[in-house]
Amino acid sequence: MSKDVLKELARVLEERKQAAPESSYVASLYHKGLNKILEKVGEECTETLIAAKDAETSGRHDDLVYETADLWFHTLIMLSHFNVQPDAVLDELARRFNVSGHTEKAARSIATPHHPAE
């Protein structure tokens, strides 16, 4: 996904924070609060998992792409709720290049001992 698309989405999502709840779907989510936003992220995650299983058997990926777009969109709303820009996630992904997944996970466990190991 292009950083330009993410920046434009972040800009629009920020605008929607100030909009009346009846003016847009995103504004209504912000108005309903974090629990509703998280509920939508969870729903979209489940739908993405189902689409992935369906893609495995059907060989078709259109629903998987559609549901993943919904999941990413709602995740961006969640990040925006906390005033976290998409670039923060992209920067974290970039930081992980050439770092073993096992090494990165171990470093996270040491850095944040209050979180149980995954």
FIDODO-899257 format. One record per residue: residue number from 1; x, y negated, z negated of N, C-alpha, C, CB in turn. Coordinates in pm, 1 decimal. Each point is the difference from the previous one (the first is absolute). Glycine has a CB too. Layout:
# FIDODO-899257
+-----+----------+----------+----------+----------+----------+----------+----------+----------+----------+----------+----------+----------+
:   k :     n_xx :     n_yy :     n_zz :    ca_xx :    ca_yy :    ca_zz :     c_xx :     c_yy :     c_zz :    cb_xx :    cb_yy :    cb_zz :
+-----+----------+----------+----------+----------+----------+----------+----------+----------+----------+----------+----------+----------+
: NUM :        X :        Y :        Z :        X :        Y :        Z :        X :        Y :        Z :        X :        Y :        Z :
...
+-----+----------+----------+----------+----------+----------+----------+----------+----------+----------+----------+----------+----------+
END
This chain:
# FIDODO-899257
+-----+----------+----------+----------+----------+----------+----------+----------+----------+----------+----------+----------+----------+
:   k :     n_xx :     n_yy :     n_zz :    ca_xx :    ca_yy :    ca_zz :     c_xx :     c_yy :     c_zz :    cb_xx :    cb_yy :    cb_zz :
+-----+----------+----------+----------+----------+----------+----------+----------+----------+----------+----------+----------+----------+
:   1 :     85.3 :    117.2 :      0.0 :    -85.3 :   -117.2 :      0.0 :     89.6 :   -123.1 :      0.0 :   -186.5 :    123.1 :   -122.4 :
:   2 :    151.5 :   -215.3 :    202.7 :     79.3 :   -121.9 :     11.7 :    -14.3 :    -86.3 :   -125.0 :    -27.7 :      6.9 :    249.2 :
:   3 :    140.0 :    -66.0 :   -288.6 :     -4.0 :    -91.4 :   -114.5 :    -94.1 :   -117.3 :     27.4 :    235.6 :     65.3 :    -59.9 :
:   4 :   -248.1 :   -104.6 :    189.0 :    -90.0 :   -110.5 :     33.5 :   -144.6 :     34.9 :    -33.0 :    157.2 :    -71.1 :    181.4 :
:   5 :   -198.1 :    193.5 :   -153.2 :   -135.9 :     43.6 :    -31.8 :    -20.1 :     -1.3 :   -150.6 :     -7.8 :    142.4 :    207.9 :
:   6 :    105.7 :    -91.8 :   -281.5 :    -11.0 :      0.6 :   -145.6 :     -6.2 :   -142.0 :    -56.6 :    123.9 :    217.6 :     -4.7 :
:   7 :    -42.2 :   -307.1 :     58.5 :     -1.9 :   -138.8 :    -47.9 :   -133.8 :    -66.0 :     28.4 :    246.5 :    -14.8 :     36.6 :
:   8 :   -301.1 :     39.7 :     81.7 :   -130.1 :    -58.2 :     34.8 :   -109.7 :     57.0 :    -89.3 :     76.3 :    -31.0 :    237.8 :
:   9 :    -73.5 :    161.7 :   -260.2 :    -97.4 :     60.3 :    -91.1 :     13.7 :    -57.7 :   -140.9 :      3.8 :    210.4 :    137.3 :
:  10 :    118.1 :   -224.7 :   -184.7 :     22.6 :    -56.1 :   -133.5 :    -55.6 :   -141.5 :     -8.9 :    205.7 :    141.7 :    -25.2 :
:  11 :   -188.1 :   -219.6 :    131.1 :    -52.3 :   -137.1 :      2.1 :   -152.7 :      1.0 :     -7.6 :    199.5 :    -75.2 :    135.2 :
:  12 :   -262.0 :    160.0 :    -55.4 :   -146.6 :      7.5 :      0.7 :    -51.3 :     49.6 :   -134.8 :      1.9 :     43.2 :    248.1 :
:  13 :     62.7 :     57.9 :   -303.1 :    -42.8 :     52.4 :   -129.6 :     10.0 :   -107.1 :   -108.0 :     74.1 :    229.3 :     69.0 :
:  14 :     31.4 :   -309.0 :    -64.1 :     16.2 :   -108.6 :    -97.6 :   -113.6 :   -101.7 :     13.8 :    250.8 :     31.7 :      4.7 :
:  15 :   -287.2 :    -64.1 :    118.5 :   -111.7 :    -93.4 :     23.9 :   -130.2 :     54.6 :    -57.7 :    113.4 :    -81.4 :    208.9 :
:  16 :   -133.6 :    210.4 :   -194.6 :   -126.0 :     61.7 :    -44.1 :    -16.2 :     -4.7 :   -152.6 :      9.5 :    150.0 :    200.8 :
:  17 :    100.5 :   -165.3 :   -273.4 :     -9.5 :    -10.0 :   -146.2 :    -85.2 :   -119.2 :    -41.3 :    224.9 :    107.8 :    -21.0 :
:  18 :   -221.6 :   -213.7 :    100.9 :    -73.0 :   -122.6 :    -32.7 :   -139.1 :     -3.8 :     62.8 :    218.6 :   -117.1 :    -17.6 :
:  19 :   -250.5 :    215.4 :    101.2 :   -127.2 :     -1.0 :     72.9 :   -114.1 :     51.4 :    -87.8 :    124.9 :     33.6 :    215.4 :
:  20 :   -244.6 :    -73.2 :   -178.7 :   -119.6 :     47.9 :    -70.1 :    -17.1 :    149.8 :     26.5 :   -110.2 :   -229.0 :     19.0 :
:  21 :     67.6 :    305.0 :   -119.6 :    -10.6 :    145.4 :     15.0 :    -89.6 :     43.2 :    116.3 :     37.2 :     16.7 :   -243.8 :
:  22 :   -138.6 :    -95.1 :    272.9 :    -91.0 :     37.8 :    108.4 :     55.6 :    -35.0 :    138.7 :   -190.2 :    -33.3 :   -158.5 :
:  23 :    303.5 :    -35.1 :    161.5 :     55.6 :    -44.6 :    127.9 :     82.0 :    107.1 :     71.6 :      3.6 :   -228.3 :    -93.6 :
:  24 :     50.2 :    325.3 :     18.2 :     78.6 :    104.7 :     64.2 :     11.0 :    121.2 :    -92.0 :    129.0 :   -173.6 :    129.4 :
:  25 :   -100.9 :    286.6 :    -67.3 :     19.6 :    124.4 :    -74.0 :    115.2 :    -13.6 :    -99.2 :    -88.6 :    130.1 :    195.8 :
:  26 :    200.5 :   -186.1 :   -150.4 :    117.9 :    -13.0 :    -85.5 :    -30.0 :    -92.9 :   -117.4 :    150.6 :     40.0 :    198.4 :
:  27 :   -217.0 :   -151.8 :   -172.3 :    -36.5 :    -92.7 :   -107.9 :    -89.1 :     70.3 :   -102.2 :     17.2 :   -195.2 :    159.4 :
:  28 :   -106.2 :    281.1 :   -111.1 :    -87.8 :     71.6 :    -93.5 :     80.2 :     96.9 :    -86.6 :   -190.1 :    -20.7 :    163.2 :
:  29 :    293.7 :     83.7 :   -105.9 :     84.8 :     88.7 :    -80.0 :     74.8 :    -78.0 :   -107.5 :     24.8 :    152.5 :    197.4 :
:  30 :     34.2 :   -264.4 :   -158.7 :     69.2 :    -83.0 :   -100.2 :    -96.5 :    -41.4 :   -110.8 :    158.6 :    -84.5 :    177.2 :
:  31 :   -278.7 :     46.6 :   -138.2 :    -99.4 :    -45.4 :    -97.8 :    -37.1 :    113.0 :    -97.5 :    -89.7 :   -164.6 :    169.9 :
:  32 :     83.5 :    288.1 :   -119.0 :    -37.5 :    113.4 :    -85.0 :    113.1 :     42.7 :    -92.3 :   -155.8 :     74.9 :    177.9 :
:  33 :    278.3 :   -113.5 :   -145.0 :    111.7 :     23.9 :    -90.0 :     84.5 :    121.9 :     32.8 :   -135.3 :   -108.5 :   -169.2 :
:  34 :    238.7 :    125.6 :     88.5 :    101.2 :    102.6 :     23.0 :    -58.7 :    141.0 :      4.5 :    164.2 :   -148.3 :   -112.1 :
:  35 :   -256.3 :    180.0 :     21.9 :    -53.1 :    136.5 :     -1.4 :    -66.2 :     36.3 :    132.7 :    -34.0 :    -20.1 :   -246.5 :
:  36 :    -39.6 :    -73.4 :    306.0 :    -64.3 :     26.9 :    129.0 :    105.6 :     14.1 :    110.0 :   -205.8 :   -127.1 :    -74.3 :
:  37 :    307.8 :     43.1 :     70.2 :    108.1 :     10.0 :     98.5 :     67.7 :    136.3 :    -10.6 :     36.0 :   -249.9 :     -9.6 :
:  38 :     -5.8 :    292.5 :   -112.2 :     64.5 :    129.6 :    -20.7 :    -90.5 :    115.5 :     42.5 :    129.9 :    -99.3 :   -189.0 :
:  39 :   -258.3 :     84.9 :    163.9 :    -96.1 :    101.4 :     44.5 :      6.1 :     15.7 :    151.7 :   -149.6 :    -53.0 :   -196.1 :
:  40 :    155.8 :    -59.4 :    267.3 :      7.4 :      4.8 :    146.3 :    131.7 :     62.1 :     46.1 :   -146.9 :   -203.3 :     13.1 :
:  41 :    257.9 :    170.6 :    -79.1 :    128.2 :     61.1 :     35.9 :    -10.2 :    151.8 :    -18.8 :    127.0 :   -211.0 :    -67.6 :
:  42 :   -184.8 :    254.3 :    -41.9 :    -17.3 :    143.3 :    -25.7 :    -86.9 :     67.6 :    104.8 :     26.6 :    -46.4 :   -241.8 :
:  43 :   -137.9 :    -17.9 :    278.0 :    -88.8 :     55.1 :    103.1 :     74.2 :     14.7 :    132.7 :   -198.6 :   -104.6 :   -114.4 :
:  44 :    270.7 :     -0.1 :    150.6 :     71.7 :      2.5 :    128.1 :    111.7 :    103.1 :     -2.1 :    -54.5 :   -241.6 :     34.5 :
:  45 :    117.0 :    260.3 :   -148.7 :    103.4 :    102.4 :    -13.1 :    -60.0 :    138.1 :     23.7 :    126.4 :   -144.8 :   -163.0 :
:  46 :   -239.5 :    171.0 :    100.0 :    -67.4 :    128.3 :     17.2 :    -39.6 :     21.8 :    145.7 :    -83.9 :    -13.8 :   -235.8 :
:  47 :     28.4 :    -89.7 :    298.8 :    -40.3 :     11.2 :    140.2 :    121.3 :     24.1 :     91.0 :   -195.9 :   -151.1 :    -47.0 :
:  48 :    308.6 :     91.1 :     12.2 :    122.1 :     21.6 :     77.7 :     47.9 :    143.9 :    -13.8 :     62.4 :   -240.9 :    -30.7 :
:  49 :    -67.9 :    294.6 :    -90.5 :     40.1 :    139.0 :    -21.5 :    -89.3 :     96.8 :     78.3 :     84.8 :    -63.1 :   -227.7 :
:  50 :   -213.6 :     37.9 :    226.9 :    -94.2 :     84.3 :     75.3 :     29.4 :     -9.3 :    149.2 :   -176.2 :    -32.6 :   -177.9 :
:  51 :    202.0 :    -89.3 :    225.5 :     31.7 :    -19.0 :    142.0 :    129.1 :     73.9 :     37.2 :   -115.6 :   -224.8 :     -4.6 :
:  52 :    211.9 :    227.3 :    -85.6 :    125.2 :     71.2 :     26.1 :    -25.9 :    150.5 :     10.5 :    129.4 :   -179.7 :   -121.9 :
:  53 :   -210.1 :    233.0 :     33.0 :    -32.5 :    142.6 :      6.4 :    -75.9 :     31.6 :    128.6 :     -7.2 :     10.9 :   -251.5 :
:  54 :    -86.7 :    -98.3 :    289.2 :    -74.2 :     19.2 :    124.6 :     93.8 :     -7.1 :    120.6 :   -205.4 :    -98.4 :   -107.6 :
:  55 :    301.4 :      6.0 :    103.4 :     95.5 :    -14.1 :    110.3 :     85.5 :    125.3 :     14.3 :      4.3 :   -248.0 :    -36.1 :
:  56 :     25.8 :    310.9 :    -76.7 :     80.7 :    121.7 :      4.1 :    -71.7 :    110.3 :     77.6 :    104.0 :    -62.6 :   -219.9 :
:  57 :   -234.0 :     72.7 :    201.4 :    -74.4 :    107.1 :     67.6 :    -45.9 :    -39.8 :    139.5 :    -74.4 :     79.7 :   -222.5 :
:  58 :     44.0 :   -208.1 :    243.0 :    -53.5 :    -42.2 :    129.5 :    108.4 :    -45.0 :     97.7 :   -207.3 :    -66.8 :   -117.5 :
:  59 :    321.3 :     23.3 :     64.4 :    104.9 :    -54.7 :     85.5 :    -28.0 :   -142.8 :     44.0 :     45.6 :    229.7 :     76.8 :
:  60 :   -156.2 :   -286.2 :   -121.5 :    -36.1 :   -138.3 :     34.3 :     40.3 :    -91.2 :   -115.8 :   -194.2 :     78.2 :    146.4 :
:  61 :    247.9 :   -194.0 :   -112.0 :     53.1 :    -89.1 :   -103.2 :    -73.6 :   -132.8 :    -11.2 :    217.7 :    106.4 :     37.9 :
:  62 :   -323.0 :   -129.1 :     43.3 :    -65.2 :   -131.1 :     -2.5 :    -60.2 :    -31.8 :   -137.0 :    -48.5 :     25.9 :    243.6 :
:  63 :    -21.4 :     70.6 :   -305.8 :    -57.1 :    -26.3 :   -132.0 :    109.2 :    -21.1 :   -105.0 :   -200.5 :    136.6 :     63.1 :
:  64 :    309.6 :    -65.1 :    -48.7 :    111.3 :    -16.9 :    -93.3 :     55.7 :   -142.5 :      8.4 :     55.8 :    245.7 :     21.0 :
:  65 :    -39.6 :   -295.5 :     99.0 :     49.5 :   -136.8 :     18.6 :   -101.7 :   -100.0 :    -55.6 :    129.7 :     71.3 :    206.2 :
:  66 :   -256.3 :    -51.3 :   -174.9 :   -106.4 :    -90.3 :    -46.6 :     -5.1 :     -4.1 :   -153.0 :   -132.0 :     48.5 :    209.4 :
:  67 :    133.6 :     68.1 :   -271.9 :     -8.2 :      5.6 :   -146.5 :    126.6 :    -53.5 :    -65.9 :   -151.9 :    196.9 :     19.9 :
:  68 :    267.0 :   -173.0 :     41.9 :    124.3 :    -55.3 :    -54.0 :     -2.1 :   -151.9 :      7.3 :    124.0 :    207.3 :     68.7 :
:  69 :   -177.9 :   -262.3 :     39.8 :    -13.2 :   -145.8 :     10.6 :    -89.2 :    -52.5 :   -112.1 :     31.4 :     12.3 :    250.4 :
:  70 :   -141.6 :     56.7 :   -278.8 :    -87.3 :    -40.2 :   -111.0 :     74.3 :      5.4 :   -133.2 :   -198.7 :     84.5 :    127.7 :
:  71 :    277.7 :     21.3 :   -147.1 :     75.5 :     15.1 :   -124.5 :    102.1 :   -112.2 :    -14.5 :    -31.7 :    249.1 :      9.9 :
:  72 :    106.5 :   -276.2 :     96.8 :     99.7 :   -107.4 :     -6.6 :    -68.5 :   -133.2 :    -25.9 :    151.1 :    126.6 :    156.4 :
:  73 :   -262.7 :   -151.5 :    -89.6 :    -72.1 :   -126.3 :    -16.6 :    -42.4 :    -18.9 :   -146.0 :    -81.2 :     14.6 :    238.8 :
:  74 :     21.0 :     87.1 :   -295.2 :    -45.6 :    -12.6 :   -138.9 :    117.5 :     -7.3 :    -97.8 :   -208.1 :    125.1 :     61.2 :
:  75 :    318.2 :    -59.6 :    -27.1 :    120.5 :    -12.1 :    -82.2 :     53.9 :   -142.5 :      6.0 :     53.9 :    242.7 :     40.3 :
:  76 :    -60.9 :   -305.6 :     76.5 :     41.6 :   -140.5 :     11.2 :    -88.4 :    -89.8 :    -84.5 :     84.8 :     43.9 :    230.7 :
:  77 :   -213.9 :    -14.6 :   -237.2 :    -90.2 :    -76.8 :    -86.9 :     42.6 :     17.1 :   -145.3 :   -190.6 :     28.1 :    164.5 :
:  78 :    222.9 :     94.7 :   -204.2 :     45.7 :     25.7 :   -136.3 :    127.3 :    -78.5 :    -30.9 :   -103.2 :    228.4 :     10.2 :
:  79 :    200.8 :   -223.3 :     80.6 :    123.6 :    -75.4 :    -20.4 :    -28.7 :   -149.2 :    -10.4 :    127.7 :    176.2 :    124.6 :
:  80 :   -214.3 :   -225.5 :    -37.7 :    -35.4 :   -141.5 :      0.1 :    -65.2 :    -41.1 :   -131.9 :    -28.4 :     10.1 :    248.5 :
:  81 :    -50.2 :     78.3 :   -304.2 :    -62.2 :    -27.3 :   -130.4 :    107.2 :    -36.3 :   -103.8 :   -189.4 :    159.5 :     55.6 :
:  82 :    305.0 :    -96.1 :    -44.6 :    111.0 :    -24.7 :    -92.0 :    100.8 :   -102.1 :     53.9 :    -29.6 :    232.2 :    -83.9 :
:  83 :     -7.1 :   -298.3 :    194.9 :     87.7 :    -98.9 :     63.6 :    132.9 :     60.3 :     44.7 :   -106.9 :   -175.6 :   -140.1 :
:  84 :    102.5 :    302.0 :    181.7 :    117.7 :     67.6 :     53.9 :    -11.1 :     -2.7 :    151.7 :     23.2 :    150.1 :   -205.7 :
:  85 :     78.5 :   -202.6 :    269.9 :      2.2 :     -9.5 :    145.6 :     42.5 :    133.4 :     62.2 :     52.2 :   -246.1 :    -17.2 :
:  86 :   -101.8 :    277.5 :    137.1 :     40.6 :    123.6 :     66.9 :    151.0 :     11.3 :     18.3 :   -218.3 :     -1.9 :    116.0 :
:  87 :    286.2 :   -110.5 :   -101.0 :    145.4 :      3.2 :     15.2 :     69.0 :     66.2 :   -119.1 :    -15.8 :   -207.1 :    137.2 :
:  88 :    -43.4 :    198.4 :   -255.3 :     60.4 :     64.6 :   -116.9 :      5.2 :    151.6 :     19.4 :    -84.2 :   -186.4 :   -147.7 :
:  89 :    -20.3 :    242.4 :    205.9 :     -4.0 :    144.1 :     26.1 :     96.4 :     34.2 :    112.7 :   -240.1 :     11.9 :    -77.0 :
:  90 :    240.4 :    -93.9 :    182.6 :     93.0 :     23.9 :    110.5 :    144.6 :     -8.6 :    -47.2 :   -168.8 :    -92.0 :    160.3 :
:  91 :    197.7 :     -2.4 :   -247.5 :    135.5 :    -12.6 :    -54.7 :     38.2 :    124.0 :    -80.5 :    -27.3 :   -249.7 :     -7.9 :
:  92 :    -68.3 :    301.4 :    -68.7 :     26.8 :    120.6 :    -78.4 :     25.7 :    119.5 :     91.0 :   -142.9 :    -89.6 :   -185.3 :
:  93 :     63.7 :    101.1 :    292.3 :     23.6 :    109.0 :     95.7 :    137.0 :    -14.5 :     65.7 :   -247.5 :     16.9 :     42.1 :
:  94 :    283.2 :   -138.5 :     -5.8 :    130.9 :    -23.9 :     61.7 :    112.5 :     34.4 :    -96.5 :   -100.1 :   -180.6 :    141.8 :
:  95 :     82.0 :    149.2 :   -269.6 :    101.6 :     30.5 :   -100.9 :     25.9 :    149.3 :     -8.0 :    -68.5 :   -202.1 :   -128.7 :
:  96 :    -32.2 :    281.2 :    157.3 :     10.6 :    144.9 :    -13.8 :     68.6 :     68.6 :    117.6 :   -204.5 :    -10.6 :   -135.3 :
:  97 :    230.8 :    -62.1 :    243.6 :     71.6 :     61.1 :    111.8 :    134.0 :     51.6 :    -47.6 :   -115.3 :   -151.9 :    163.0 :
:  98 :    152.7 :    268.0 :   -116.6 :    127.4 :     63.1 :    -32.8 :     14.2 :     33.4 :   -147.9 :     98.5 :   -122.5 :    189.7 :
:  99 :   -211.3 :    132.4 :   -259.5 :      0.8 :     43.4 :   -139.6 :    -80.6 :    129.4 :     -5.1 :     20.6 :   -240.3 :    -92.3 :
: 100 :     38.1 :    343.2 :     37.9 :    -70.2 :    127.0 :    -13.0 :   -127.3 :    -20.6 :    -81.5 :    218.1 :    127.6 :     15.5 :
: 101 :   -325.1 :    -65.2 :     27.1 :   -125.4 :     -7.1 :    -74.4 :     15.1 :     51.5 :   -141.7 :   -122.7 :     26.8 :    213.0 :
: 102 :    202.1 :     76.9 :   -230.0 :     23.7 :     54.0 :   -134.6 :     75.9 :   -100.8 :    -86.2 :      2.8 :    233.5 :     94.1 :
: 103 :     96.8 :   -297.4 :    -34.6 :     78.8 :    -99.7 :    -73.1 :    -87.3 :   -119.6 :    -38.3 :    207.9 :     72.9 :    123.3 :
: 104 :   -289.1 :   -119.6 :    -28.4 :    -85.8 :   -116.3 :    -24.9 :   -100.0 :     30.2 :   -110.3 :     26.2 :    -71.9 :    238.7 :
: 105 :    -85.9 :    189.8 :   -234.1 :    -98.8 :     37.7 :   -101.0 :     65.2 :     12.9 :   -137.9 :   -134.0 :    119.4 :    176.8 :
: 106 :    252.2 :    -62.2 :   -181.9 :     71.5 :     14.2 :   -127.0 :     34.2 :   -137.2 :    -57.5 :     94.1 :    220.8 :     76.4 :
: 107 :    -53.8 :   -313.9 :      9.8 :     33.0 :   -135.1 :    -46.3 :   -123.9 :    -69.8 :    -56.4 :    184.1 :    -13.4 :    171.6 :
: 108 :   -299.9 :     36.1 :   -109.1 :   -124.3 :    -58.6 :    -51.0 :    -33.5 :     56.5 :   -136.1 :    -82.3 :    -31.6 :    233.1 :
: 109 :    100.9 :    160.2 :   -252.2 :    -31.5 :     64.6 :   -127.7 :     88.6 :    -53.2 :   -111.4 :    -72.9 :    204.9 :    122.6 :
: 110 :    198.3 :   -229.9 :    -91.7 :     93.2 :    -53.3 :    -99.1 :    -31.7 :   -146.6 :    -28.8 :    177.6 :    161.5 :     77.6 :
: 111 :   -210.5 :   -237.9 :     25.3 :    -26.0 :   -143.3 :    -15.7 :   -129.8 :    -26.5 :    -73.1 :    126.6 :    -41.3 :    208.1 :
: 112 :   -223.0 :    131.6 :   -197.6 :   -129.7 :    -21.4 :    -63.4 :    -39.6 :    124.6 :    -79.8 :    -68.6 :   -158.5 :    185.9 :
: 113 :    133.6 :    179.1 :   -301.7 :    -25.5 :    122.7 :    -76.6 :   -141.6 :      8.5 :    -57.0 :    240.6 :      2.0 :    -55.6 :
: 114 :   -313.9 :   -114.3 :     53.5 :   -135.8 :      2.2 :    -53.2 :    -98.6 :     63.3 :     98.5 :     53.8 :   -204.8 :   -133.1 :
: 115 :    -11.1 :    227.3 :    256.9 :    -83.4 :     68.6 :     98.2 :     38.7 :    146.5 :      3.5 :    -24.5 :   -210.5 :    137.0 :
: 116 :    -72.9 :    300.5 :   -145.5 :     34.6 :    142.0 :      7.7 :     58.3 :     34.5 :    136.5 :   -181.4 :     52.3 :   -164.6 :
: 117 :    270.5 :     43.0 :    166.1 :     60.5 :     44.1 :    127.2 :   -108.2 :     58.9 :     87.4 :    222.3 :     45.4 :   -111.0 :
: 118 :   -209.9 :    -70.9 :    242.2 :   -100.2 :     52.6 :     94.4 :     31.7 :    140.5 :     38.8 :    -40.3 :   -226.7 :     85.5 :
+-----+----------+----------+----------+----------+----------+----------+----------+----------+----------+----------+----------+----------+
END
